[in-house]
Structures are given as C-alpha cells and as structure tokens.
Amino acid sequence: MPIDLAKLTGNEDIVDALGLVCDLYFVTDENDRNEPLWCTVDGANRFVSLARDGSGGRFVAVPPSPRVIHASSEGQAGVVGQTVDEFIILSVTCPYWRDLLKFSGGGRLEEMRRAQPALERYWLDDVEDSGPTRTFLMSAIGITRPDDIVGLLYRNITTPVSIVHAEDGYRLEPLSGKFTVDINPMIKQYLD
C-alpha cells in the first residue's frame, strides 16, 4: 500500500520520530513546498519540496518523475528514491544512509556493504532510543526493511541525472564521499 504523505505528516508522533531518528523534516506549508531550489535537475527548475534535513539540505520531487532528489547544503546531489515510498523506506530503515555514502570509498558498492554493519551498530549505540523509535516508525508507517538496503541505495545514487547549480551551471558533486570507515576511529571499532 502506498504511503500517504498527508496522513504521515499529520501524525505528530511520527513527525517527531522522523526528525529525531532520521533527521527528516517534512514540508507541509504550500508556499514552502514550491520554494525555488538552487539547482536544476535534468534541466527542470520546478520542484515540489518534500522535506529538509537539519543542515539545510532539501528533498524534492521533479514532476512528472516520481524520483526523489536530495540536494545537500554542501553542494552534493543525487537520487535517493525512485519513488517517495522508497525514499521514506530508506530514511527509516537506514537512517544513517548519509554516513553510508560519506564512507563509500567514492560510491563503491563493496565498500558500502562493508561499512553498513559497522554504521548500523554505531548508530544504535550513538542515537538515543534509535532502535525502538525506528521499530515504532516502521510499524506506524507500515513498512519493512528491504532485503538489500545497500543495493537499493547504490541503485539510487547511480541513477543517471544531471544536477547543476542554477546560477553558474556548476555540476553538483555526487552524494557519495571518497572516505572509508577506516579513517574514523569511532566507527572503525565496529567493523567485524
């Protein structure tokens, strides 16, 4: 069953939990939903803002495509869901997906697979009530964890899309970082 965004954003407990665990703040005001973005996606400059993250990044849909694009506040952008439902499932079941990309060794699937268990354990230890809150969200929204969450994220970030800065035409950097978890001693300790 498709996720009903109006119902989801109308539930204060879900909204609070999404902010706490997923760093995801849905846009509900109509003026904010149509706020211009600082980039174009495949030449389009008309968007529907879906959500923001705590650092000012935006999650947008570019009609008529169902894809969800993340444009970070640091000049990175890419596809994070082929649909809104897929984006929400990713955000809830893998709320550390940004770190998974940061430590992906340049967007390498095998590095993402290596990092995922360590990031999961680190996240569970580091974020207060993360496990129970994620369980609550999955139940309240009616979603389950995909069999291959890393493969899903990888497929999304490798979806061809042209995202350029609206003013100067500079192509935004991909969402995947060049680092691996080996450079972070706090996360490295969770490696198998």
Contacts in CASP RR format, 6 or more apart in sequence:
PFRMAT RR
TARGET T0000
AUTHOR 0000-0000-0000
METHOD contacts of the structure
MODEL  1
MPIDLAKLTGNEDIVDALGLVCDLYFVTDENDRNEPLWCTVDGANRFVSL
ARDGSGGRFVAVPPSPRVIHASSEGQAGVVGQTVDEFIILSVTCPYWRDL
LKFSGGGRLEEMRRAQPALERYWLDDVEDSGPTRTFLMSAIGITRPDDIV
GLLYRNITTPVSIVHAEDGYRLEPLSGKFTVDINPMIKQYLD
1 142 0 8 1.000
2 85 0 8 1.000
3 84 0 8 1.000
3 85 0 8 1.000
3 88 0 8 1.000
3 141 0 8 1.000
3 143 0 8 1.000
5 26 0 8 1.000
5 50 0 8 1.000
5 84 0 8 1.000
8 14 0 8 1.000
8 15 0 8 1.000
8 26 0 8 1.000
8 88 0 8 1.000
8 141 0 8 1.000
9 15 0 8 1.000
9 26 0 8 1.000
9 28 0 8 1.000
10 28 0 8 1.000
11 140 0 8 1.000
13 136 0 8 1.000
13 140 0 8 1.000
14 137 0 8 1.000
14 140 0 8 1.000
14 141 0 8 1.000
15 26 0 8 1.000
17 133 0 8 1.000
17 136 0 8 1.000
17 137 0 8 1.000
17 140 0 8 1.000
18 24 0 8 1.000
18 25 0 8 1.000
18 26 0 8 1.000
18 91 0 8 1.000
18 92 0 8 1.000
18 137 0 8 1.000
19 25 0 8 1.000
20 129 0 8 1.000
20 133 0 8 1.000
21 92 0 8 1.000
21 95 0 8 1.000
21 127 0 8 1.000
21 130 0 8 1.000
21 131 0 8 1.000
21 133 0 8 1.000
21 134 0 8 1.000
21 137 0 8 1.000
22 91 0 8 1.000
22 92 0 8 1.000
22 95 0 8 1.000
22 137 0 8 1.000
23 53 0 8 1.000
23 54 0 8 1.000
23 95 0 8 1.000
23 98 0 8 1.000
24 51 0 8 1.000
24 53 0 8 1.000
24 59 0 8 1.000
24 91 0 8 1.000
25 51 0 8 1.000
25 52 0 8 1.000
25 53 0 8 1.000
25 54 0 8 1.000
26 50 0 8 1.000
26 51 0 8 1.000
27 33 0 8 1.000
27 49 0 8 1.000
27 50 0 8 1.000
27 51 0 8 1.000
27 52 0 8 1.000
32 49 0 8 1.000
33 48 0 8 1.000
33 49 0 8 1.000
33 50 0 8 1.000
34 47 0 8 1.000
34 48 0 8 1.000
34 49 0 8 1.000
35 49 0 8 1.000
36 45 0 8 1.000
36 47 0 8 1.000
36 166 0 8 1.000
37 45 0 8 1.000
37 47 0 8 1.000
37 49 0 8 1.000
37 58 0 8 1.000
37 60 0 8 1.000
37 71 0 8 1.000
37 166 0 8 1.000
38 71 0 8 1.000
38 165 0 8 1.000
38 166 0 8 1.000
38 167 0 8 1.000
39 71 0 8 1.000
39 77 0 8 1.000
39 163 0 8 1.000
39 164 0 8 1.000
39 165 0 8 1.000
39 166 0 8 1.000
39 172 0 8 1.000
40 162 0 8 1.000
40 163 0 8 1.000
40 164 0 8 1.000
40 166 0 8 1.000
41 47 0 8 1.000
41 60 0 8 1.000
41 62 0 8 1.000
41 69 0 8 1.000
41 77 0 8 1.000
41 161 0 8 1.000
41 162 0 8 1.000
41 163 0 8 1.000
42 62 0 8 1.000
42 161 0 8 1.000
42 162 0 8 1.000
42 163 0 8 1.000
43 162 0 8 1.000
43 164 0 8 1.000
44 62 0 8 1.000
45 166 0 8 1.000
46 62 0 8 1.000
46 63 0 8 1.000
47 60 0 8 1.000
47 61 0 8 1.000
47 62 0 8 1.000
48 60 0 8 1.000
48 61 0 8 1.000
48 62 0 8 1.000
48 63 0 8 1.000
49 58 0 8 1.000
49 59 0 8 1.000
49 60 0 8 1.000
50 59 0 8 1.000
50 60 0 8 1.000
50 61 0 8 1.000
50 68 0 8 1.000
50 84 0 8 1.000
50 87 0 8 1.000
51 58 0 8 1.000
51 59 0 8 1.000
52 58 0 8 1.000
52 59 0 8 1.000
53 59 0 8 1.000
53 72 0 8 1.000
53 98 0 8 1.000
55 72 0 8 1.000
55 73 0 8 1.000
55 74 0 8 1.000
56 72 0 8 1.000
56 73 0 8 1.000
57 70 0 8 1.000
57 71 0 8 1.000
57 72 0 8 1.000
57 73 0 8 1.000
58 70 0 8 1.000
58 71 0 8 1.000
59 68 0 8 1.000
59 69 0 8 1.000
59 70 0 8 1.000
59 80 0 8 1.000
59 87 0 8 1.000
60 68 0 8 1.000
60 69 0 8 1.000
60 71 0 8 1.000
61 67 0 8 1.000
61 68 0 8 1.000
61 69 0 8 1.000
61 84 0 8 1.000
62 69 0 8 1.000
66 82 0 8 1.000
66 83 0 8 1.000
66 84 0 8 1.000
67 79 0 8 1.000
67 81 0 8 1.000
67 82 0 8 1.000
67 83 0 8 1.000
67 159 0 8 1.000
67 161 0 8 1.000
68 79 0 8 1.000
68 80 0 8 1.000
68 81 0 8 1.000
68 82 0 8 1.000
68 83 0 8 1.000
68 84 0 8 1.000
68 86 0 8 1.000
68 87 0 8 1.000
69 77 0 8 1.000
69 78 0 8 1.000
69 79 0 8 1.000
69 80 0 8 1.000
69 161 0 8 1.000
69 163 0 8 1.000
70 77 0 8 1.000
70 78 0 8 1.000
70 79 0 8 1.000
70 80 0 8 1.000
70 175 0 8 1.000
71 77 0 8 1.000
71 78 0 8 1.000
71 163 0 8 1.000
71 172 0 8 1.000
72 175 0 8 1.000
75 165 0 8 1.000
75 172 0 8 1.000
75 173 0 8 1.000
76 172 0 8 1.000
76 173 0 8 1.000
76 174 0 8 1.000
76 175 0 8 1.000
77 163 0 8 1.000
77 172 0 8 1.000
77 173 0 8 1.000
77 174 0 8 1.000
77 175 0 8 1.000
78 156 0 8 1.000
78 157 0 8 1.000
78 159 0 8 1.000
78 161 0 8 1.000
78 163 0 8 1.000
78 172 0 8 1.000
78 174 0 8 1.000
78 175 0 8 1.000
79 156 0 8 1.000
79 157 0 8 1.000
79 159 0 8 1.000
79 161 0 8 1.000
80 87 0 8 1.000
80 90 0 8 1.000
80 97 0 8 1.000
80 153 0 8 1.000
80 156 0 8 1.000
80 157 0 8 1.000
80 175 0 8 1.000
81 87 0 8 1.000
81 90 0 8 1.000
81 156 0 8 1.000
82 155 0 8 1.000
82 156 0 8 1.000
82 159 0 8 1.000
86 152 0 8 1.000
86 156 0 8 1.000
88 141 0 8 1.000
88 143 0 8 1.000
89 143 0 8 1.000
89 145 0 8 1.000
89 146 0 8 1.000
90 97 0 8 1.000
90 149 0 8 1.000
90 152 0 8 1.000
90 153 0 8 1.000
90 156 0 8 1.000
91 97 0 8 1.000
92 134 0 8 1.000
92 137 0 8 1.000
92 138 0 8 1.000
92 141 0 8 1.000
92 143 0 8 1.000
93 134 0 8 1.000
93 138 0 8 1.000
93 143 0 8 1.000
93 144 0 8 1.000
93 145 0 8 1.000
93 146 0 8 1.000
93 149 0 8 1.000
94 100 0 8 1.000
94 116 0 8 1.000
94 149 0 8 1.000
94 153 0 8 1.000
95 123 0 8 1.000
95 127 0 8 1.000
95 130 0 8 1.000
95 134 0 8 1.000
96 119 0 8 1.000
96 120 0 8 1.000
96 122 0 8 1.000
96 123 0 8 1.000
97 153 0 8 1.000
98 175 0 8 1.000
99 119 0 8 1.000
99 123 0 8 1.000
99 187 0 8 1.000
100 112 0 8 1.000
100 115 0 8 1.000
100 116 0 8 1.000
100 119 0 8 1.000
100 150 0 8 1.000
100 153 0 8 1.000
101 107 0 8 1.000
101 112 0 8 1.000
101 153 0 8 1.000
101 157 0 8 1.000
101 175 0 8 1.000
101 176 0 8 1.000
101 177 0 8 1.000
102 176 0 8 1.000
102 177 0 8 1.000
102 179 0 8 1.000
103 111 0 8 1.000
103 115 0 8 1.000
103 119 0 8 1.000
103 177 0 8 1.000
103 179 0 8 1.000
103 180 0 8 1.000
103 181 0 8 1.000
103 183 0 8 1.000
103 184 0 8 1.000
103 187 0 8 1.000
104 111 0 8 1.000
104 112 0 8 1.000
104 115 0 8 1.000
104 176 0 8 1.000
104 177 0 8 1.000
104 179 0 8 1.000
104 180 0 8 1.000
105 111 0 8 1.000
105 176 0 8 1.000
105 177 0 8 1.000
105 178 0 8 1.000
105 179 0 8 1.000
105 180 0 8 1.000
106 176 0 8 1.000
106 177 0 8 1.000
106 178 0 8 1.000
107 154 0 8 1.000
107 157 0 8 1.000
107 174 0 8 1.000
107 176 0 8 1.000
107 177 0 8 1.000
109 150 0 8 1.000
109 151 0 8 1.000
109 154 0 8 1.000
111 180 0 8 1.000
112 150 0 8 1.000
112 151 0 8 1.000
112 153 0 8 1.000
112 154 0 8 1.000
113 150 0 8 1.000
114 180 0 8 1.000
114 181 0 8 1.000
114 191 0 8 1.000
115 180 0 8 1.000
115 181 0 8 1.000
115 187 0 8 1.000
116 149 0 8 1.000
116 150 0 8 1.000
117 190 0 8 1.000
117 191 0 8 1.000
117 192 0 8 1.000
118 181 0 8 1.000
118 187 0 8 1.000
118 188 0 8 1.000
118 190 0 8 1.000
118 191 0 8 1.000
118 192 0 8 1.000
119 181 0 8 1.000
119 187 0 8 1.000
119 190 0 8 1.000
121 190 0 8 1.000
122 186 0 8 1.000
122 187 0 8 1.000
122 190 0 8 1.000
123 130 0 8 1.000
124 130 0 8 1.000
124 131 0 8 1.000
137 143 0 8 1.000
138 144 0 8 1.000
138 145 0 8 1.000
146 152 0 8 1.000
157 174 0 8 1.000
157 175 0 8 1.000
157 176 0 8 1.000
162 171 0 8 1.000
163 171 0 8 1.000
163 172 0 8 1.000
164 170 0 8 1.000
164 171 0 8 1.000
164 172 0 8 1.000
165 171 0 8 1.000
165 172 0 8 1.000
181 187 0 8 1.000
181 188 0 8 1.000
181 191 0 8 1.000
182 188 0 8 1.000
182 191 0 8 1.000
END
